[in-house]
Amino acid sequence: MKKQLLYISLASMLLTMSACENDGKNDFLSDFSTTMYFTNSGVQELGCLKIGEPADYNVYVYKAGSDLSAVSDATATLLTEEELQEYNQANGTQYKLLPENCYEAQKRVDLQFASSELVHAFPVEFDADKIDALDKSVEYVLPYNLTSSKPVNENKNIVLIKPVVVMPTIGFNNPDMEVVTVSPSDPKQVVIQKVLSVPFQNRWTFDCTLAVDESAIEKYNRENDTDYKLLPADQYKYDKAISFKAGSNEAIVKVTINRTEELVCGNYMLPLKLVSCTHPHIVAEDSKSVAAVGYCYTLPKIPLSIEMLSANATTTDGKGLPGLIDGVGNGMHYHTDWNGKYVDETYRHYIDIHFKAPIQRMMLEYWTRFNNATLAPQRVVLWTSNDGVTWAQWQVLEGNLPTTKNTKYQSTFFKSEQPFSYLRFSVTKNSAGEVGSAVKKDGCFSIDDLIIYGQ
């Protein structure tokens, strides 16, 4: 039997809909004019919120068949321990009766169906706190059997309500760091919205408090080998208090970054932590209690000239090396050779840049070809050198490179351990496969402008 996890707070609505929309009124039309059954039969796992209030649930009984106008009756009876053991033996299960102090319900419920009535329900009330105190190794159920003076669907005559205690938690929908990369030419203000939510139908009004969690920066840097630092307090504002209204499962946290002239280029982070909730039973989910905004402020743009550029596989398609610095437009691209003349298993097809002065911090941008992206880079390896002869691998760009035409790619901020005077932009894979390799000698790449920021 397929188990269904339903939150108690939603159960009544969902089961009513189920009774009305999936009524099964055509069941056994050739055999019975009227038949009775539990709308949701078998084992029903029900999420009981441990929120300090009783968890209400309705059990639905349905009248079906070819004669829906017939008067009928139904009796739901709580199984005894002995009857439940018989069920266990027949089904290979080990259920036990839920202790009586964990619920409020009638042991026998008699229902009368008038000719116009198709569905009836009876209530069951669970105490999540007491259920949570039970032995976790035991599977407790509240089992009912259905009988009637009319035929009963033998496949839907038993329901075993299995309450599962659920801690009511709250957290950010997306706790992963959202990185915003800007350069001096970008707008000074950036607005980011993070969403707080509860994974249940919220019936309460309560408030949450947020605060900056500096310890999250050290943890992130240690785990990801990065160098983020806290965004200065004069550069941002955020919603420190968030209100949830009854009936709403989400609330928006707005973060506004207003960059000033005093902010120096670098990688910044603003980690926000959910620190309190006025509802005494709703707690922050550990894995979703912190959401970080990354703010990468780029470096000064380095003017590139044709004298600074060289490459190993330039072809006549497009504008050649000038196509890297002449703007974006049809026919203004740079293209490497596709005839298999240039095979280099280490560097593949590459562009070298000789800076006029050494740099140590850098970010780059490039545009995919204006009229198509068939040969757009999909793996870029950055190498550094101080003599243009001996190269050290530095960064690998892969996974989020654009695959559409006339699209800008902007990297994050990189810092080298040592200053360097040469940068090799090596493309080893394009949208169609490998580049400049014996595996695919005709592999090549094409881009429009290449822009470097650094100091």
HELIX and SHEET records of a PDB file:
HELIX    1   1 ILE A    8  GLU A   21  1                                  14    
HELIX    2   2 GLU A   81  ASN A   91  1                                  11    
HELIX    3   3 GLU A  100  CYS A  102  5                                   3    
HELIX    4   4 ALA A  128  ASP A  132  1                                   5    
HELIX    5   5 SER A  215  ASN A  224  1                                  10    
HELIX    6   6 ALA A  233  GLN A  235  5                                   3    
HELIX    7   7 ASP A  286  LYS A  288  5                                   3    
HELIX    8   8 ILE A  306  MET A  308  5                                   3    
HELIX    9   9 LEU A  321  LEU A  324  5                                   4    
SHEET    1   A 6 LEU A   5  TYR A   7  0                                        
SHEET    2   A 6 GLY A  42  LEU A  49  1                                        
SHEET    3   A 6 ILE A 158  VAL A 166  1                                        
SHEET    4   A 6 TYR A 140  THR A 147 -1                                        
SHEET    5   A 6 SER A  72  LEU A  78 -1                                        
SHEET    6   A 6 ARG A 108  PHE A 113 -1                                        
SHEET    1   B 5 LEU A   5  TYR A   7  0                                        
SHEET    2   B 5 GLY A  42  LEU A  49  1                                        
SHEET    3   B 5 ILE A 158  VAL A 166  1                                        
SHEET    4   B 5 TYR A 140  THR A 147 -1                                        
SHEET    5   B 5 LYS A  96  LEU A  97  1                                        
SHEET    1   C 4 THR A  35  PHE A  38  0                                        
SHEET    2   C 4 ALA A  55  ALA A  64 -1                                        
SHEET    3   C 4 VAL A 119  PHE A 126 -1                                        
SHEET    4   C 4 TYR A 103  GLU A 104 -1                                        
SHEET    1   D 5 TYR A 236  TYR A 238  0                                        
SHEET    2   D 5 GLU A 250  ASN A 258 -1                                        
SHEET    3   D 5 GLN A 189  SER A 197 -1                                        
SHEET    4   D 5 THR A 169  PHE A 172 -1                                        
SHEET    5   D 5 VAL A 283  ALA A 284  1                                        
SHEET    1   E 5 GLU A 178  VAL A 182  0                                        
SHEET    2   E 5 VAL A 290  TYR A 297  1                                        
SHEET    3   E 5 GLY A 266  CYS A 277 -1                                        
SHEET    4   E 5 PHE A 206  VAL A 212 -1                                        
SHEET    5   E 5 ALA A 241  PHE A 244 -1                                        
SHEET    1   F 4 GLU A 178  VAL A 182  0                                        
SHEET    2   F 4 VAL A 290  TYR A 297  1                                        
SHEET    3   F 4 GLY A 266  CYS A 277 -1                                        
SHEET    4   F 4 LYS A 229  LEU A 230  1                                        
SHEET    1   G 3 LYS A 301  ILE A 302  0                                        
SHEET    2   G 3 SER A 446  GLY A 454 -1                                        
SHEET    3   G 3 TYR A 334  HIS A 335 -1                                        
SHEET    1   H 4 LYS A 301  ILE A 302  0                                        
SHEET    2   H 4 SER A 446  GLY A 454 -1                                        
SHEET    3   H 4 HIS A 349  THR A 368 -1                                        
SHEET    4   H 4 LEU A 309  ALA A 311 -1                                        
SHEET    1   I 4 LYS A 301  ILE A 302  0                                        
SHEET    2   I 4 SER A 446  GLY A 454 -1                                        
SHEET    3   I 4 HIS A 349  THR A 368 -1                                        
SHEET    4   I 4 LYS A 408  GLN A 410 -1                                        
SHEET    1   J 6 LYS A 301  ILE A 302  0                                        
SHEET    2   J 6 SER A 446  GLY A 454 -1                                        
SHEET    3   J 6 HIS A 349  THR A 368 -1                                        
SHEET    4   J 6 PHE A 414  ASN A 430 -1                                        
SHEET    5   J 6 PRO A 377  SER A 385 -1                                        
SHEET    6   J 6 ALA A 392  GLU A 398 -1                                        
SHEET    1   K 5 LYS A 301  ILE A 302  0                                        
SHEET    2   K 5 SER A 446  GLY A 454 -1                                        
SHEET    3   K 5 HIS A 349  THR A 368 -1                                        
SHEET    4   K 5 PHE A 414  ASN A 430 -1                                        
SHEET    5   K 5 GLY A 433  GLU A 434 -1                                        
END                                                                             
